[in-house]
Amino acid sequence: MGQECRRCLSRWRLVNCNIGCGALIYSISTNRYLFLLRNQKRHAGYWGLVGGGVEISETPVSALQREIIEEIGHINIQKIIPLEKFTAENKNFEYHTYIITVDEEFIPVLNDEHRGYAWTYLQDHPKPLHPGVWRTFSFTHIIDKIKTLETVICQLREQTA
């Protein structure tokens, strides 16, 4: 094992333990985001995003699409927009965060990783946040980017209406 091992067994699949992905799901019609209440051992009771580990044969986006189906069921994705790529100081871990747009809020079909959900405005997000989400939200430039994307999406919707 040791440092050469870049894989681990997770849910009976080989995954790259060093790469993760997740997404804020944004409802265009209500301007609200989906947060999921974790039910797993790590960070149970914390609010987070849909997402998980990237398998060996996947890109972060294809892993995200798989994780969405596993965690909340099939949804009608309009756009997948990169938000942030976090890389740990020691370069041993990276996490890709996206914004996914959907036309309408929906009721997610939760798997056993989550025990609840909430659609909220970004500034009213539920607490406590998963530490990784909290870290992302603590950067002003990330929040500014999210607000800019909201504005652009709203303007595009108005132009096509």
C-alpha positions as CSV (number, residue, x, y, z in Angstrom):
1,M,0.0,0.0,0.0
2,G,1.7,3.3,1.0
3,Q,2.0,6.4,-1.1
4,E,2.0,4.5,-4.5
5,C,-1.6,3.4,-3.8
6,R,-3.9,5.9,-5.4
7,R,-7.0,3.7,-5.3
8,C,-9.3,2.4,-2.6
9,L,-12.4,0.2,-2.5
10,S,-15.5,2.3,-1.9
11,R,-19.0,0.9,-2.3
12,W,-17.4,-2.1,-4.1
13,R,-15.8,0.1,-6.9
14,L,-12.4,1.3,-7.5
15,V,-12.3,5.0,-6.9
16,N,-9.5,7.6,-7.0
17,C,-9.5,8.6,-3.3
18,N,-7.7,11.8,-4.2
19,I,-10.4,13.4,-6.4
20,G,-13.9,14.4,-5.5
21,C,-16.7,16.4,-7.0
22,G,-19.9,18.0,-5.9
23,A,-22.5,20.5,-7.1
24,L,-24.8,23.2,-5.9
25,I,-28.1,22.6,-7.7
26,Y,-29.8,25.9,-8.6
27,S,-33.5,26.2,-9.5
28,I,-33.9,28.9,-12.1
29,S,-37.6,29.4,-11.4
30,T,-37.1,30.1,-7.6
31,N,-33.4,31.2,-7.4
32,R,-32.9,28.6,-4.6
33,Y,-30.3,25.9,-4.1
34,L,-30.6,22.3,-3.0
35,F,-28.8,21.3,0.2
36,L,-28.7,17.7,1.5
37,L,-28.5,16.6,5.1
38,R,-25.9,14.0,5.5
39,N,-26.7,10.7,7.2
40,Q,-23.3,8.9,6.9
41,K,-20.7,8.4,9.6
42,R,-18.5,11.3,8.5
43,H,-20.2,14.6,9.0
44,A,-23.7,13.1,9.9
45,G,-26.1,16.0,10.6
46,Y,-24.2,18.4,8.4
47,W,-25.6,20.0,5.3
48,G,-23.8,19.5,2.0
49,L,-24.0,19.1,-1.7
50,V,-24.6,16.1,-4.0
51,G,-21.3,14.5,-4.9
52,G,-18.7,12.0,-4.1
53,G,-15.6,10.3,-5.3
54,V,-14.3,10.1,-8.9
55,E,-13.9,6.6,-10.1
56,I,-10.7,5.6,-12.0
57,S,-12.3,5.7,-15.4
58,E,-14.3,8.9,-14.9
59,T,-13.9,12.6,-15.3
60,P,-15.2,14.8,-12.5
61,V,-18.2,15.7,-14.6
62,S,-19.1,12.1,-15.4
63,A,-18.6,11.2,-11.7
64,L,-20.9,14.0,-10.7
65,Q,-23.6,12.8,-13.1
66,R,-23.4,9.3,-11.6
67,E,-23.4,10.7,-8.1
68,I,-26.6,12.7,-8.8
69,I,-28.4,9.6,-10.0
70,E,-27.2,7.6,-7.0
71,E,-28.0,10.2,-4.3
72,I,-31.1,12.1,-5.5
73,G,-32.4,10.3,-8.6
74,H,-32.6,11.3,-12.3
75,I,-33.0,15.1,-12.8
76,N,-33.3,17.3,-15.8
77,I,-30.0,19.2,-15.9
78,Q,-29.9,22.4,-17.9
79,K,-26.2,23.3,-17.5
80,I,-23.2,22.2,-15.6
81,I,-20.9,25.2,-14.7
82,P,-17.5,24.9,-13.1
83,L,-17.3,26.9,-9.8
84,E,-14.1,25.9,-8.1
85,K,-11.3,23.4,-8.1
86,F,-9.8,23.1,-4.6
87,T,-6.4,21.5,-4.3
88,A,-5.0,20.6,-0.9
89,E,-1.7,22.2,0.1
90,N,0.1,18.8,0.0
91,K,-1.4,18.2,-3.5
92,N,-2.8,14.9,-2.4
93,F,-6.5,15.8,-2.8
94,E,-8.6,17.9,-5.2
95,Y,-12.3,18.7,-5.2
96,H,-14.2,20.0,-8.2
97,T,-17.3,22.1,-7.3
98,Y,-20.0,22.9,-10.0
99,I,-23.2,24.7,-10.2
100,I,-25.9,22.7,-11.9
101,T,-29.0,24.6,-13.2
102,V,-32.5,23.0,-13.3
103,D,-35.7,24.7,-14.4
104,E,-37.7,23.9,-11.3
105,E,-37.3,22.6,-7.8
106,F,-37.9,18.9,-7.4
107,I,-38.3,16.4,-4.6
108,P,-35.1,14.4,-4.5
109,V,-35.2,10.6,-4.1
110,L,-32.6,10.3,-1.4
111,N,-30.4,7.3,-0.9
112,D,-29.1,6.2,2.5
113,E,-26.3,8.8,2.4
114,H,-28.8,11.6,3.2
115,R,-31.8,12.0,5.5
116,G,-33.2,15.3,4.4
117,Y,-33.1,18.1,1.9
118,A,-33.8,21.8,1.7
119,W,-34.2,24.3,-1.1
120,T,-32.9,27.7,0.2
121,Y,-31.6,31.0,-1.0
122,L,-27.8,31.0,-0.8
123,Q,-27.7,33.5,2.0
124,D,-30.2,31.4,4.0
125,H,-28.4,28.1,3.7
126,P,-29.0,25.5,6.4
127,K,-26.5,25.0,9.2
128,P,-24.2,23.4,10.1
129,L,-22.5,23.2,6.7
130,H,-20.2,20.3,5.8
131,P,-16.6,21.6,6.4
132,G,-15.8,21.6,2.7
133,V,-18.9,23.5,1.8
134,W,-18.2,26.0,4.6
135,R,-14.7,26.5,3.3
136,T,-16.0,27.1,-0.2
137,F,-18.6,29.6,1.0
138,S,-16.0,31.4,3.2
139,F,-14.3,32.8,0.1
140,T,-15.8,36.1,-1.1
141,H,-14.7,35.6,-4.7
142,I,-16.7,32.3,-4.8
143,I,-19.8,33.9,-3.4
144,D,-19.3,36.8,-5.9
145,K,-19.0,34.3,-8.7
146,I,-22.2,32.5,-7.7
147,K,-24.1,35.8,-7.5
148,T,-22.7,36.8,-11.0
149,L,-23.9,33.5,-12.4
150,E,-27.4,34.0,-10.8
151,T,-27.6,37.5,-12.5
152,V,-26.5,36.1,-15.9
153,I,-28.9,33.2,-15.7
154,C,-31.8,35.6,-14.8
155,Q,-30.9,38.0,-17.7
156,L,-30.8,35.1,-20.1
157,R,-34.2,33.8,-18.9
158,E,-35.7,37.3,-19.4
159,Q,-34.3,37.6,-22.9
160,T,-35.9,34.3,-23.9
161,A,-39.2,34.9,-22.3
